[in-house]
Amino acid sequence: MTRFIVFRCLAAVLTVWLASMVVFAMVRAAPGDIIEMMMGQMGSSEGEAALRRFFGLDQPVYVQYFDWLGRVVTGDFGSSWRQGSPVLELVFNAFTVSFELALLVLIVSSLIGVPLGLLAGYRAGSAVDTIIQAFNVLFLATPVFWLALMLLFGVSTFFYWSPPTIYVSPLRSLGDNLVILAMPMASLAFLQIAAYAQFVRQHVVQALQQDYVRALKARGVPARTILGKHVLRNILVPLITFMGLIFIQILGGVVVIESLFGLPGLGRLLVNALYARDFPVVQGALVMVLISAIAVNLLVDILYRAIDPRLRS
């Protein structure tokens, strides 16, 4: 097990390094010139050249990359070209908002989607299963941004209420924080609930066809015991893997939702930095997203092997 963890950690570090090269190349290949934007029409060629030297943009791209990578390894992501603030501070503050939203969506969708999937799978072919299946198809086919717009329209039209526009940290006021995140969380959660219900239902239907489950039914074991003690434990390993994939998908979905609801998260920071051609912030935000995705995959792999004894052997 220790050997596997060490190997996976080394593979994760290599993946982050390769991904950082791709991120750096993509950012540098983006259209637009930040120096020309900063100087404006009144800028002189001497001023532009001095500014390029100041930011290191007069160096070859590979020199810029290794200089940036060397500073990143020590925890220095540089400073924002537009704001002058440390990139690590900007990215960390935004990431805490995105992580909180993603974690809330994961918890809520798990608590609702898994029981719905268990119920639909155990009563496959019934009216309850048909209703849950219709719910799954509807929300899996609905774009997140469209659902968010419909929720905003419905709540403001029928309840005369709109979500607050100023973000409040949970450390300052947990109640106000949850009110602010309620609508963004609901917009993302409906899709994930449907995904959970669909995934769990398929595995429950397969598990109920096993001989040991039929034997438990024949012995008169209650359905709650069969589902909770036997079937759910049997699908726990693939469910953990699925939860990791869902969490990564949620982190990707918050980019649209944060921009729509005005949350100061990683998605909004990234969009604003892209518009401003603020390369250090764009690189820092993308690297943070990549590290988060790779870390979740690493954690899922370790949990997968720890839970399943067949993999440990």
C-alpha positions as CSV (number, residue, x, y, z in Angstrom):
1,M,0.0,0.0,0.0
2,T,2.8,2.4,0.9
3,R,4.6,1.6,-2.4
4,F,1.4,2.3,-4.3
5,I,0.8,5.7,-2.5
6,V,4.4,6.8,-3.2
7,F,4.1,5.8,-6.9
8,R,0.8,7.6,-7.3
9,C,2.1,10.8,-5.6
10,L,5.1,10.8,-8.0
11,A,2.8,10.3,-10.9
12,A,0.6,13.2,-9.6
13,V,3.6,15.5,-9.4
14,L,4.6,14.6,-13.0
15,T,1.1,15.2,-14.2
16,V,1.0,18.7,-12.5
17,W,4.4,19.5,-14.1
18,L,3.2,18.5,-17.6
19,A,-0.1,20.3,-17.1
20,S,1.7,23.4,-16.0
21,M,3.6,23.5,-19.3
22,V,0.3,23.2,-21.2
23,V,-1.3,26.0,-19.2
24,F,1.7,28.3,-19.7
25,A,1.8,27.6,-23.4
26,M,-2.0,28.2,-23.8
27,V,-1.9,31.4,-21.8
28,R,1.0,32.8,-23.9
29,A,-0.7,31.8,-27.1
30,A,-3.9,33.7,-26.2
31,P,-4.7,36.6,-28.5
32,G,-4.2,40.2,-27.2
33,D,-1.2,42.1,-25.8
34,I,-1.4,43.1,-22.1
35,I,1.4,45.6,-22.6
36,E,-0.5,47.5,-25.4
37,M,-3.6,47.4,-23.2
38,M,-1.8,48.9,-20.3
39,M,0.0,51.6,-22.3
40,G,-2.9,52.6,-24.5
41,Q,-2.7,54.7,-27.6
42,M,-0.4,57.3,-25.9
43,G,2.3,54.7,-25.1
44,S,5.7,55.0,-26.6
45,S,7.8,52.2,-28.0
46,E,10.5,52.9,-25.4
47,G,7.9,52.7,-22.6
48,E,6.5,49.4,-24.0
49,A,10.0,47.9,-24.2
50,A,10.7,48.9,-20.6
51,L,7.5,47.4,-19.4
52,R,8.2,44.2,-21.3
53,R,11.6,44.0,-19.6
54,F,10.0,44.7,-16.2
55,F,7.6,41.8,-16.6
56,G,10.2,39.5,-18.3
57,L,8.2,39.3,-21.5
58,D,11.3,40.2,-23.6
59,Q,12.8,36.8,-22.7
60,P,12.2,33.6,-24.8
61,V,9.0,31.7,-23.8
62,Y,11.0,28.7,-22.4
63,V,13.0,31.1,-20.2
64,Q,9.8,32.7,-19.0
65,Y,8.4,29.3,-18.2
66,F,11.3,28.0,-16.1
67,D,11.6,31.3,-14.3
68,W,7.9,31.1,-13.4
69,L,8.1,27.4,-12.5
70,G,11.1,28.0,-10.2
71,R,9.1,30.7,-8.3
72,V,6.0,28.6,-8.2
73,V,7.9,25.7,-6.6
74,T,8.8,28.0,-3.7
75,G,5.2,29.2,-3.4
76,D,5.7,32.5,-5.3
77,F,3.1,32.8,-8.1
78,G,4.1,36.4,-8.8
79,S,1.8,39.4,-8.6
80,S,-1.2,40.5,-10.7
81,W,-0.2,42.7,-13.5
82,R,-3.5,44.7,-13.2
83,Q,-4.0,44.9,-9.4
84,G,-0.4,44.4,-8.1
85,S,-1.7,42.0,-5.4
86,P,0.1,38.6,-4.8
87,V,-1.4,36.0,-7.2
88,L,-1.4,33.3,-4.4
89,E,-3.5,35.5,-2.2
90,L,-6.0,36.3,-4.9
91,V,-6.3,32.6,-6.0
92,F,-6.5,31.3,-2.4
93,N,-9.3,33.7,-1.5
94,A,-11.2,32.9,-4.6
95,F,-10.6,29.1,-4.2
96,T,-12.1,29.0,-0.7
97,V,-15.4,30.4,-2.1
98,S,-15.4,27.8,-5.0
99,F,-14.4,25.0,-2.7
100,E,-17.2,25.8,-0.2
101,L,-19.8,25.9,-3.0
102,A,-18.5,22.7,-4.6
103,L,-18.5,20.9,-1.2
104,L,-22.0,22.0,-0.4
105,V,-23.2,20.8,-3.8
106,L,-21.5,17.5,-3.3
107,I,-23.0,16.9,0.2
108,V,-26.5,17.9,-0.8
109,S,-26.5,16.0,-4.0
110,S,-25.1,12.9,-2.3
111,L,-27.7,13.0,0.6
112,I,-30.6,13.3,-1.9
113,G,-29.3,11.5,-5.0
114,V,-28.1,8.3,-3.3
115,P,-31.4,7.5,-1.5
116,L,-33.4,8.3,-4.7
117,G,-31.1,5.9,-6.6
118,L,-31.6,3.2,-4.0
119,L,-35.4,3.6,-4.0
120,A,-35.6,3.6,-7.8
121,G,-33.3,0.6,-8.1
122,Y,-35.1,-1.5,-5.5
123,R,-38.5,-0.7,-7.0
124,A,-37.4,-0.9,-10.7
125,G,-40.3,-0.8,-13.1
126,S,-42.7,0.8,-10.6
127,A,-44.4,4.2,-10.8
128,V,-41.9,5.6,-8.3
129,D,-39.0,4.4,-10.5
130,T,-40.6,6.0,-13.6
131,I,-41.0,9.3,-11.9
132,I,-37.4,9.3,-10.7
133,Q,-36.1,8.3,-14.1
134,A,-38.1,11.1,-15.7
135,F,-36.5,13.5,-13.2
136,N,-33.1,12.2,-14.1
137,V,-33.6,12.6,-17.8
138,L,-34.9,16.1,-17.4
139,F,-32.1,17.5,-15.3
140,L,-29.3,15.6,-17.0
141,A,-30.4,17.2,-20.3
142,T,-30.8,20.7,-18.8
143,P,-27.8,23.1,-19.2
144,V,-26.7,24.5,-15.8
145,F,-26.8,28.1,-16.8
146,W,-30.3,27.8,-18.2
147,L,-31.5,26.1,-15.0
148,A,-29.9,28.9,-12.9
149,L,-31.6,31.6,-15.0
150,M,-35.0,29.8,-14.6
151,L,-34.5,29.5,-10.8
152,L,-33.7,33.2,-10.6
153,F,-36.7,34.1,-12.8
154,G,-39.1,31.8,-10.8
155,V,-38.0,33.0,-7.4
156,S,-38.0,36.7,-8.2
157,T,-41.4,36.4,-10.0
158,F,-43.4,34.3,-7.6
159,F,-41.7,35.0,-4.3
160,Y,-40.5,38.5,-5.0
161,W,-37.0,37.7,-3.7
162,S,-33.6,37.8,-5.3
163,P,-30.3,36.5,-3.8
164,P,-27.9,38.9,-2.1
165,T,-25.1,40.2,-4.4
166,I,-22.5,40.8,-1.7
167,Y,-20.6,37.7,-0.6
168,V,-20.3,37.1,3.2
169,S,-17.7,34.6,4.6
170,P,-19.1,31.7,6.7
171,L,-16.6,32.8,9.4
172,R,-18.4,36.1,9.6
173,S,-22.0,34.9,9.3
174,L,-22.9,31.3,8.5
175,G,-26.5,32.1,8.0
176,D,-26.0,34.9,5.5
177,N,-23.3,32.8,3.8
178,L,-25.8,29.9,3.2
179,V,-28.5,32.3,2.0
180,I,-26.1,33.7,-0.6
181,L,-25.0,30.2,-1.8
182,A,-28.5,28.7,-1.8
183,M,-29.4,29.6,-5.4
184,P,-26.0,28.7,-6.9
185,M,-25.9,25.5,-5.0
186,A,-29.4,24.6,-6.1
187,S,-28.5,25.3,-9.8
188,L,-25.6,22.9,-9.6
189,A,-27.2,20.3,-7.3
190,F,-30.2,19.3,-9.5
191,L,-27.9,18.0,-12.2
192,Q,-25.7,16.1,-9.7
193,I,-28.7,14.7,-7.9
194,A,-29.9,13.2,-11.2
195,A,-26.5,11.9,-11.9
196,Y,-26.2,10.2,-8.5
197,A,-29.7,8.7,-8.8
198,Q,-29.0,7.3,-12.2
199,F,-25.7,5.8,-11.2
200,V,-26.9,4.3,-8.0
201,R,-30.0,2.9,-9.6
202,Q,-28.0,1.0,-12.2
203,H,-25.7,-0.6,-9.7
204,V,-28.6,-1.5,-7.3
205,V,-30.5,-3.2,-10.2
206,Q,-27.4,-5.3,-10.9
207,A,-26.8,-6.1,-7.2
208,L,-30.4,-7.2,-6.7
209,Q,-30.0,-9.9,-9.3
210,Q,-27.2,-11.5,-7.3
211,D,-28.0,-14.8,-5.6
212,Y,-27.1,-13.7,-2.1
213,V,-29.7,-10.9,-2.4
214,R,-32.4,-13.3,-3.5
215,A,-31.5,-15.5,-0.6
216,L,-31.9,-12.6,1.8
217,K,-35.3,-11.8,0.3
218,A,-36.4,-15.4,0.6
219,R,-35.4,-15.4,4.3
220,G,-37.6,-12.3,4.9
221,V,-34.9,-9.8,5.6
222,P,-36.4,-6.3,5.5
223,A,-35.7,-4.1,2.4
224,R,-34.1,-1.4,4.5
225,T,-31.5,-3.9,5.8
226,I,-30.9,-5.4,2.3
227,L,-30.3,-2.0,0.8
228,G,-28.4,-0.3,3.7
229,K,-26.3,-3.2,4.9
230,H,-25.6,-5.3,1.9
231,V,-26.4,-3.6,-1.5
232,L,-25.0,-0.1,-0.5
233,R,-21.8,-1.7,0.9
234,N,-21.4,-3.6,-2.3
235,I,-21.6,-0.5,-4.5
236,L,-19.5,1.7,-2.2
237,V,-16.3,1.3,-4.1
238,P,-17.7,2.5,-7.5
239,L,-19.7,5.1,-5.7
240,I,-16.5,6.7,-4.2
241,T,-14.9,6.8,-7.6
242,F,-18.1,8.4,-9.0
243,M,-18.1,11.0,-6.2
244,G,-14.5,12.0,-7.1
245,L,-15.6,12.5,-10.7
246,I,-18.7,14.5,-9.6
247,F,-16.6,16.8,-7.5
248,I,-14.2,17.6,-10.4
249,Q,-17.3,18.2,-12.6
250,I,-18.7,20.6,-10.0
251,L,-15.5,22.6,-9.8
252,G,-15.8,23.0,-13.6
253,G,-19.4,24.1,-13.3
254,V,-18.8,26.8,-10.8
255,V,-17.1,28.9,-13.4
256,V,-20.4,29.7,-15.1
257,I,-22.4,29.8,-11.9
258,E,-20.1,32.2,-10.1
259,S,-20.1,34.6,-13.0
260,L,-23.9,34.5,-13.2
261,F,-24.4,35.1,-9.5
262,G,-21.5,37.4,-8.9
263,L,-19.7,35.1,-6.4
264,P,-16.0,36.1,-5.9
265,G,-14.8,32.6,-6.6
266,L,-12.2,31.0,-8.9
267,G,-14.4,31.1,-11.9
268,R,-15.1,34.8,-11.7
269,L,-11.4,35.5,-11.0
270,L,-10.4,33.5,-14.0
271,V,-12.9,35.1,-16.4
272,N,-11.9,38.7,-15.3
273,A,-8.2,37.8,-15.6
274,L,-8.7,36.4,-19.1
275,Y,-10.5,39.6,-20.2
276,A,-7.7,41.7,-18.7
277,R,-4.9,39.4,-20.1
278,D,-3.5,39.1,-16.6
279,F,-1.3,36.2,-17.3
280,P,0.0,35.5,-13.7
281,V,-3.6,35.3,-12.3
282,V,-4.8,33.1,-15.2
283,Q,-1.9,30.7,-14.8
284,G,-2.3,30.6,-11.0
285,A,-6.0,30.0,-11.2
286,L,-5.7,27.2,-13.8
287,V,-2.9,25.5,-11.9
288,M,-5.0,25.6,-8.7
289,V,-7.9,23.9,-10.6
290,L,-5.5,21.3,-12.0
291,I,-3.9,20.6,-8.7
292,S,-7.4,20.2,-7.1
293,A,-8.5,17.8,-9.8
294,I,-5.3,15.7,-9.6
295,A,-5.5,15.7,-5.7
296,V,-9.1,14.5,-5.8
297,N,-8.1,11.7,-8.2
298,L,-5.2,10.7,-6.0
299,L,-7.4,10.6,-2.9
300,V,-10.0,8.5,-4.8
301,D,-7.4,6.0,-5.9
302,I,-6.0,5.6,-2.4
303,L,-9.5,5.2,-0.9
304,Y,-10.4,2.7,-3.7
305,R,-7.5,0.5,-2.8
306,A,-8.0,0.9,0.9
307,I,-11.6,-0.2,0.8
308,D,-11.3,-3.0,-1.8
309,P,-9.2,-5.9,-0.4
310,R,-8.8,-7.4,-3.9
311,L,-6.8,-4.4,-5.0
312,R,-4.6,-4.4,-1.9
313,S,-3.6,-8.0,-2.7
